[in-house]
């Protein structure tokens, strides 16, 4: 997860939770690392979906479904029969969509949360889904103010977990509407494609975690004397009591280390006293609580090569 947050290179984190086989499809999935450290605010359990609107009734049906159920949970079935002749008058090849107004009894201020999450299962008449099977948009107050994300990792016949950092939204404190849509230009006339959308929630880490770790350089010369860790931390409790250890090493032997005060978005330079032997090294960022006990860590690799002189 970490490499998608700090630099904003990819806004959507997706993890396939099941294979295409029927056994995997219906199975209960284990939790990923850090899941036990998350608070979840369920936005909709999909038992009653009458507060979801259908923006394209000629081509789309929405309903509450227990198909492909995982642990007895229900989902929003967003069912589409692609028709390049119907839809809106000026845009017959349009954007079938379904959405929910968060301002009407929902939660529109998401600024205190870390992620928007959901799980999506896809079923289609075509052998493979297009490069962008569907998208999700978050609409804010004002004309044409929205934060949109293509959901390219959704796959046919399996559940995919979608995790979108709240920090990527234009206005996290003002989410008036959530909307899923397909673009009919990505599909052939007559294609049937159904999406099952479940576990729609806002989540946040409770205790400190390393959400992102990067280095200012991935390649060092053996004579270089400094490397800097660039990191992002998350957590609602105890972050002000955490210290950060940054260590580099090779084959289990530390070569240099530094310690600093933690911040949500930080940099920690590490001075290298002696020349490094060429090879592959690990760089570890470790969080310690007030008692000095490790609470979380993340690790990346870098290479050292002979200097040019």
C-alpha positions as a Markdown table, in Angstrom:
| # | Residue | x | y | z |
|---|---|---|---|---|
| 1 | Unk | 0.0 | 0.0 | 0.0 |
| 2 | Unk | 2.7 | 2.5 | 0.9 |
| 3 | Unk | 4.0 | 3.4 | -2.5 |
| 4 | Unk | 0.7 | 4.9 | -3.6 |
| 5 | Unk | 0.3 | 7.6 | -1.0 |
| 6 | Unk | 3.2 | 10.0 | -0.5 |
| 7 | Unk | 3.9 | 11.1 | -4.1 |
| 8 | Unk | 0.3 | 10.8 | -5.3 |
| 9 | Unk | 1.5 | 8.6 | -8.2 |
| 10 | Unk | -1.6 | 6.3 | -8.0 |
| 11 | Unk | -4.7 | 7.4 | -6.2 |
| 12 | Unk | -6.5 | 4.1 | -6.1 |
| 13 | Unk | -5.1 | 1.1 | -4.3 |
| 14 | Unk | -6.7 | -2.2 | -5.4 |
| 15 | Unk | -6.2 | -5.6 | -4.0 |
| 16 | Unk | -7.7 | -8.7 | -5.5 |
| 17 | Unk | -9.4 | -10.6 | -2.7 |
| 18 | Unk | -10.4 | -13.8 | -4.5 |
| 19 | Unk | -9.6 | -15.9 | -7.5 |
| 20 | Unk | -11.9 | -16.7 | -10.3 |
| 21 | Unk | -12.8 | -20.1 | -8.9 |
| 22 | Unk | -16.2 | -20.5 | -7.2 |
| 23 | Unk | -14.5 | -21.7 | -4.0 |
| 24 | Unk | -12.4 | -18.5 | -3.8 |
| 25 | Unk | -15.3 | -16.3 | -4.8 |
| 26 | Unk | -17.5 | -17.4 | -1.9 |
| 27 | Unk | -14.7 | -17.8 | 0.7 |
| 28 | Unk | -14.0 | -15.6 | 3.7 |
| 29 | Unk | -10.9 | -13.5 | 3.2 |
| 30 | Unk | -8.2 | -12.9 | 5.8 |
| 31 | Unk | -7.4 | -9.3 | 6.8 |
| 32 | Unk | -4.5 | -7.5 | 5.4 |
| 33 | Unk | -1.8 | -6.1 | 7.6 |
| 34 | Unk | -3.0 | -3.1 | 9.7 |
| 35 | Unk | -6.7 | -3.9 | 9.2 |
| 36 | Unk | -7.1 | -4.6 | 12.9 |
| 37 | Unk | -5.8 | -1.0 | 13.5 |
| 38 | Unk | -8.6 | 0.6 | 11.5 |
| 39 | Unk | -11.8 | 2.2 | 12.6 |
| 40 | Unk | -14.6 | 1.8 | 10.0 |
| 41 | Unk | -17.6 | 4.0 | 9.4 |
| 42 | Unk | -20.0 | 2.1 | 7.2 |
| 43 | Unk | -21.6 | 4.4 | 4.7 |
| 44 | Unk | -24.2 | 1.9 | 3.4 |
| 45 | Unk | -24.8 | -1.8 | 4.2 |
| 46 | Unk | -26.8 | -2.1 | 0.9 |
| 47 | Unk | -29.7 | -3.8 | 2.6 |
| 48 | Unk | -32.0 | -1.0 | 1.5 |
| 49 | Unk | -30.8 | 0.8 | -1.7 |
| 50 | Unk | -33.8 | 3.0 | -2.3 |
| 51 | Unk | -31.7 | 6.1 | -1.4 |
| 52 | Unk | -29.4 | 5.3 | -4.4 |
| 53 | Unk | -30.4 | 7.0 | -7.6 |
| 54 | Unk | -30.4 | 5.5 | -11.1 |
| 55 | Unk | -29.1 | 8.1 | -13.6 |
| 56 | Unk | -29.7 | 6.0 | -16.6 |
| 57 | Unk | -32.9 | 4.0 | -16.2 |
| 58 | Unk | -33.2 | 3.0 | -19.9 |
| 59 | Unk | -29.9 | 1.0 | -19.6 |
| 60 | Unk | -29.4 | 0.4 | -15.9 |
| 61 | Unk | -31.0 | -1.4 | -13.1 |
| 62 | Unk | -30.0 | -1.1 | -9.4 |
| 63 | Unk | -31.0 | -3.4 | -6.6 |
| 64 | Unk | -29.9 | -4.9 | -3.3 |
| 65 | Unk | -28.3 | -8.3 | -4.0 |
| 66 | Unk | -26.9 | -11.3 | -2.1 |
| 67 | Unk | -25.3 | -12.7 | -5.2 |
| 68 | Unk | -21.6 | -13.5 | -4.8 |
| 69 | Unk | -22.1 | -12.9 | -1.1 |
| 70 | Unk | -19.2 | -12.8 | 1.2 |
| 71 | Unk | -20.0 | -13.5 | 4.8 |
| 72 | Unk | -23.7 | -12.8 | 4.4 |
| 73 | Unk | -23.2 | -9.2 | 3.3 |
| 74 | Unk | -25.4 | -7.6 | 0.6 |
| 75 | Unk | -24.2 | -5.4 | -2.2 |
| 76 | Unk | -25.6 | -2.8 | -4.6 |
| 77 | Unk | -26.1 | -4.5 | -7.9 |
| 78 | Unk | -25.3 | -1.9 | -10.6 |
| 79 | Unk | -26.5 | -3.8 | -13.7 |
| 80 | Unk | -26.0 | -2.4 | -17.2 |
| 81 | Unk | -27.1 | -3.4 | -20.7 |
| 82 | Unk | -24.9 | -1.2 | -23.0 |
| 83 | Unk | -27.0 | 0.5 | -25.7 |
| 84 | Unk | -25.4 | 2.9 | -28.1 |
| 85 | Unk | -28.7 | 4.2 | -29.4 |
| 86 | Unk | -30.5 | 5.0 | -26.1 |
| 87 | Unk | -29.7 | 7.2 | -23.1 |
| 88 | Unk | -29.5 | 10.9 | -23.2 |
| 89 | Unk | -30.6 | 12.6 | -26.4 |
| 90 | Unk | -27.4 | 14.4 | -27.1 |
| 91 | Unk | -25.2 | 11.6 | -25.8 |
| 92 | Unk | -26.6 | 8.2 | -26.8 |
| 93 | Unk | -23.1 | 6.7 | -26.1 |
| 94 | Unk | -23.1 | 8.0 | -22.6 |
| 95 | Unk | -22.3 | 7.2 | -19.0 |
| 96 | Unk | -24.7 | 4.9 | -17.2 |
| 97 | Unk | -24.5 | 5.7 | -13.5 |
| 98 | Unk | -25.8 | 5.1 | -10.0 |
| 99 | Unk | -25.1 | 7.3 | -7.0 |
| 100 | Unk | -26.0 | 8.4 | -3.5 |
| 101 | Unk | -26.5 | 11.9 | -2.1 |
| 102 | Unk | -24.5 | 12.1 | 1.1 |
| 103 | Unk | -25.9 | 15.4 | 2.1 |
| 104 | Unk | -29.3 | 13.8 | 2.7 |
| 105 | Unk | -28.8 | 12.0 | 6.0 |
| 106 | Unk | -25.3 | 10.8 | 5.1 |
| 107 | Unk | -21.9 | 11.9 | 6.1 |
| 108 | Unk | -20.5 | 14.7 | 3.9 |
| 109 | Unk | -17.5 | 15.7 | 6.0 |
| 110 | Unk | -14.8 | 13.0 | 5.4 |
| 111 | Unk | -11.8 | 15.1 | 6.5 |
| 112 | Unk | -11.2 | 13.1 | 9.7 |
| 113 | Unk | -10.8 | 9.8 | 7.8 |
| 114 | Unk | -7.9 | 8.3 | 5.8 |
| 115 | Unk | -9.6 | 6.3 | 3.1 |
| 116 | Unk | -12.8 | 5.6 | 1.2 |
| 117 | Unk | -13.1 | 1.9 | 0.7 |
| 118 | Unk | -15.4 | -0.5 | -1.0 |
| 119 | Unk | -15.3 | -4.0 | -2.7 |
| 120 | Unk | -16.5 | -4.6 | -6.2 |
| 121 | Unk | -17.3 | -7.8 | -8.0 |
| 122 | Unk | -17.8 | -7.8 | -11.8 |
| 123 | Unk | -19.8 | -10.1 | -14.0 |
| 124 | Unk | -20.0 | -9.5 | -17.8 |
| 125 | Unk | -21.1 | -11.1 | -21.0 |
| 126 | Unk | -17.8 | -10.3 | -22.7 |
| 127 | Unk | -14.7 | -12.3 | -22.1 |
| 128 | Unk | -12.7 | -9.5 | -20.6 |
| 129 | Unk | -13.5 | -6.1 | -19.2 |
| 130 | Unk | -12.1 | -3.0 | -20.9 |
| 131 | Unk | -9.0 | -1.2 | -19.5 |
| 132 | Unk | -11.3 | 1.1 | -17.4 |
| 133 | Unk | -14.3 | -1.0 | -16.4 |
| 134 | Unk | -15.9 | 1.7 | -14.3 |
| 135 | Unk | -15.1 | 4.8 | -12.3 |
| 136 | Unk | -16.2 | 6.5 | -9.1 |
| 137 | Unk | -16.7 | 10.2 | -8.5 |
| 138 | Unk | -17.1 | 12.3 | -5.4 |
| 139 | Unk | -19.0 | 15.6 | -6.0 |
| 140 | Unk | -18.5 | 18.8 | -4.0 |
| 141 | Unk | -20.4 | 22.0 | -3.6 |
| 142 | Unk | -20.2 | 24.2 | -6.7 |
| 143 | Unk | -20.5 | 23.8 | -10.4 |
| 144 | Unk | -18.3 | 21.0 | -12.0 |
| 145 | Unk | -16.4 | 20.4 | -8.7 |
| 146 | Unk | -15.7 | 16.7 | -8.5 |
| 147 | Unk | -12.9 | 14.2 | -7.7 |
| 148 | Unk | -13.0 | 11.3 | -10.1 |
| 149 | Unk | -11.0 | 8.1 | -10.1 |
| 150 | Unk | -10.9 | 5.4 | -12.8 |
| 151 | Unk | -11.1 | 1.9 | -11.3 |
| 152 | Unk | -8.8 | 0.1 | -13.7 |
| 153 | Unk | -8.0 | -2.9 | -11.4 |
| 154 | Unk | -11.5 | -4.3 | -11.2 |
| 155 | Unk | -11.6 | -7.8 | -12.8 |
| 156 | Unk | -14.3 | -10.1 | -14.1 |
| 157 | Unk | -15.5 | -12.9 | -11.8 |
| 158 | Unk | -13.6 | -11.8 | -8.7 |
| 159 | Unk | -13.8 | -9.3 | -5.8 |
| 160 | Unk | -11.5 | -6.4 | -5.9 |
| 161 | Unk | -10.9 | -4.1 | -2.9 |
| 162 | Unk | -10.7 | -0.4 | -3.7 |
| 163 | Unk | -8.9 | 2.0 | -1.3 |
| 164 | Unk | -8.9 | 5.7 | -2.2 |
| 165 | Unk | -6.9 | 8.1 | 0.0 |
| 166 | Unk | -9.2 | 10.9 | 1.3 |
| 167 | Unk | -6.3 | 13.3 | 0.8 |
| 168 | Unk | -6.7 | 12.9 | -3.0 |
| 169 | Unk | -10.2 | 14.5 | -2.9 |
| 170 | Unk | -10.5 | 18.1 | -3.9 |
| 171 | Unk | -12.7 | 18.9 | -0.9 |
| 172 | Unk | -12.6 | 16.1 | 1.8 |
| 173 | Unk | -14.9 | 18.1 | 4.1 |
| 174 | Unk | -17.5 | 18.6 | 1.5 |
| 175 | Unk | -18.6 | 15.3 | -0.2 |
| 176 | Unk | -22.1 | 15.9 | -1.4 |
| 177 | Unk | -22.5 | 12.8 | -3.6 |
| 178 | Unk | -20.9 | 9.5 | -4.5 |
| 179 | Unk | -21.4 | 8.1 | -8.0 |
| 180 | Unk | -20.3 | 5.0 | -9.9 |
| 181 | Unk | -20.4 | 5.0 | -13.6 |
| 182 | Unk | -19.3 | 3.3 | -16.8 |
| 183 | Unk | -18.4 | 4.9 | -20.1 |
| 184 | Unk | -20.3 | 3.2 | -22.9 |
| 185 | Unk | -17.5 | 4.1 | -25.3 |
| 186 | Unk | -15.4 | 1.5 | -23.5 |
| 187 | Unk | -18.0 | -1.2 | -24.3 |
| 188 | Unk | -19.6 | -2.7 | -27.4 |
| 189 | Unk | -23.3 | -2.3 | -28.1 |
| 190 | Unk | -25.2 | -5.1 | -26.4 |
| 191 | Unk | -22.6 | -5.8 | -23.8 |
| 192 | Unk | -24.0 | -6.8 | -20.4 |
| 193 | Unk | -21.9 | -5.8 | -17.4 |
| 194 | Unk | -23.0 | -6.0 | -13.8 |
| 195 | Unk | -21.1 | -4.7 | -10.8 |
| 196 | Unk | -21.7 | -5.7 | -7.2 |
| 197 | Unk | -20.6 | -2.9 | -4.8 |
| 198 | Unk | -20.2 | -3.8 | -1.1 |
| 199 | Unk | -18.5 | -2.8 | 2.1 |
| 200 | Unk | -18.7 | 0.9 | 1.3 |
| 201 | Unk | -17.0 | 2.7 | 4.3 |
| 202 | Unk | -14.7 | 5.4 | 5.5 |
| 203 | Unk | -11.7 | 4.1 | 7.4 |
| 204 | Unk | -8.9 | 5.5 | 9.5 |
| 205 | Unk | -5.9 | 4.2 | 11.4 |
| 206 | Unk | -6.1 | 4.4 | 15.1 |
| 207 | Unk | -2.5 | 3.9 | 16.2 |
| 208 | Unk | 0.5 | 5.1 | 14.3 |
| 209 | Unk | 1.6 | 3.3 | 11.1 |
| 210 | Unk | 4.1 | 4.0 | 8.3 |
| 211 | Unk | 1.8 | 4.6 | 5.4 |
| 212 | Unk | 4.5 | 5.6 | 3.0 |
| 213 | Unk | 8.3 | 5.2 | 2.8 |
| 214 | Unk | 10.6 | 6.4 | 0.0 |
| 215 | Unk | 14.2 | 7.4 | -0.3 |
| 216 | Unk | 15.6 | 10.6 | -1.9 |
| 217 | Unk | 17.7 | 8.3 | -4.0 |
| 218 | Unk | 17.5 | 4.6 | -5.0 |
| 219 | Unk | 21.1 | 4.5 | -6.2 |
| 220 | Unk | 24.1 | 5.6 | -4.2 |
| 221 | Unk | 27.8 | 5.7 | -4.9 |
| 222 | Unk | 30.0 | 4.0 | -2.4 |
| 223 | Unk | 31.5 | 7.3 | -1.3 |
| 224 | Unk | 28.2 | 9.1 | -0.7 |
| 225 | Unk | 27.7 | 10.3 | 2.8 |
| 226 | Unk | 24.0 | 10.8 | 3.2 |
| 227 | Unk | 20.6 | 9.3 | 2.4 |
| 228 | Unk | 17.2 | 10.7 | 3.4 |
| 229 | Unk | 14.0 | 8.9 | 4.3 |
| 230 | Unk | 10.8 | 10.5 | 3.0 |
| 231 | Unk | 7.8 | 9.2 | 4.9 |
| 232 | Unk | 4.1 | 9.6 | 5.7 |
| 233 | Unk | 2.6 | 8.4 | 8.9 |
| 234 | Unk | -1.1 | 7.9 | 9.8 |
| 235 | Unk | -2.9 | 7.3 | 13.1 |
| 236 | Unk | -5.3 | 9.2 | 15.3 |
| 237 | Unk | -3.8 | 8.4 | 18.7 |
| 238 | Unk | -0.3 | 8.6 | 20.0 |
| 239 | Unk | 1.4 | 10.1 | 17.0 |
| 240 | Unk | 2.9 | 12.9 | 19.1 |
| 241 | Unk | 4.6 | 10.3 | 21.4 |
| 242 | Unk | 6.3 | 8.4 | 18.6 |
| 243 | Unk | 9.9 | 8.6 | 17.6 |
| 244 | Unk | 11.3 | 7.5 | 14.2 |
| 245 | Unk | 14.3 | 5.2 | 13.7 |
| 246 | Unk | 15.9 | 5.1 | 10.2 |
| 247 | Unk | 18.4 | 2.4 | 9.6 |
| 248 | Unk | 20.3 | 1.1 | 6.6 |
| 249 | Unk | 22.0 | -2.3 | 6.4 |
| 250 | Unk | 23.0 | -5.3 | 4.4 |
| 251 | Unk | 22.8 | -9.1 | 5.2 |
| 252 | Unk | 21.2 | -8.4 | 8.6 |
| 253 | Unk | 24.1 | -6.1 | 9.6 |
| 254 | Unk | 23.3 | -2.4 | 10.3 |
| 255 | Unk | 25.6 | 0.1 | 8.5 |
| 256 | Unk | 24.2 | 3.4 | 9.9 |
| 257 | Unk | 21.1 | 4.6 | 11.8 |
| 258 | Unk | 19.5 | 7.9 | 12.8 |
| 259 | Unk | 16.6 | 8.9 | 15.1 |
| 260 | Unk | 14.2 | 11.8 | 15.0 |
| 261 | Unk | 10.8 | 13.1 | 16.1 |
| 262 | Unk | 7.9 | 11.9 | 14.2 |
| 263 | Unk | 5.7 | 14.0 | 12.0 |
| 264 | Unk | 2.9 | 13.1 | 9.6 |
| 265 | Unk | 4.9 | 14.0 | 6.6 |
| 266 | Unk | 8.6 | 14.0 | 7.4 |
| 267 | Unk | 12.1 | 13.7 | 6.2 |
| 268 | Unk | 14.9 | 12.1 | 8.2 |
| 269 | Unk | 18.5 | 12.4 | 6.9 |
| 270 | Unk | 21.0 | 9.7 | 7.8 |
| 271 | Unk | 24.8 | 10.4 | 7.8 |
| 272 | Unk | 27.0 | 7.6 | 6.5 |
| 273 | Unk | 30.3 | 7.6 | 8.3 |
| 274 | Unk | 32.2 | 5.0 | 6.2 |
| 275 | Unk | 32.1 | 4.1 | 2.5 |
| 276 | Unk | 29.5 | 1.4 | 1.7 |
| 277 | Unk | 30.5 | -1.8 | -0.1 |
| 278 | Unk | 28.7 | -2.0 | -3.4 |
| 279 | Unk | 25.5 | -4.2 | -3.3 |
| 280 | Unk | 21.8 | -4.2 | -2.4 |
| 281 | Unk | 20.9 | -2.6 | 1.0 |
| 282 | Unk | 17.7 | -2.4 | 3.0 |
| 283 | Unk | 16.4 | 0.9 | 4.5 |
| 284 | Unk | 14.1 | 0.5 | 7.4 |
| 285 | Unk | 11.9 | 3.1 | 9.0 |
| 286 | Unk | 10.7 | 2.0 | 12.5 |
| 287 | Unk | 8.3 | 3.7 | 14.8 |
| 288 | Unk | 8.8 | 3.4 | 18.6 |
| 289 | Unk | 6.3 | 4.4 | 21.3 |
| 290 | Unk | 7.2 | 6.4 | 24.5 |
| 291 | Unk | 8.5 | 3.2 | 26.1 |
| 292 | Unk | 10.8 | 2.6 | 23.2 |
| 293 | Unk | 8.8 | -0.4 | 21.9 |
| 294 | Unk | 8.5 | -0.8 | 18.2 |
| 295 | Unk | 4.9 | -0.2 | 16.9 |
| 296 | Unk | 5.3 | -0.4 | 13.2 |
| 297 | Unk | 7.9 | -0.4 | 10.4 |
| 298 | Unk | 8.4 | -0.3 | 6.7 |
| 299 | Unk | 11.3 | -1.3 | 4.5 |
| 300 | Unk | 12.6 | -0.5 | 1.0 |
| 301 | Unk | 15.7 | -1.4 | -0.9 |
| 302 | Unk | 18.4 | 0.6 | -2.6 |
| 303 | Unk | 21.6 | -0.1 | -4.4 |
| 304 | Unk | 25.2 | 1.0 | -3.9 |
| 305 | Unk | 27.7 | 1.1 | -6.8 |
| 306 | Unk | 31.3 | 2.1 | -7.2 |
| 307 | Unk | 31.9 | 5.8 | -7.5 |
| 308 | Unk | 32.7 | 7.4 | -10.8 |
| 309 | Unk | 36.2 | 8.4 | -9.5 |
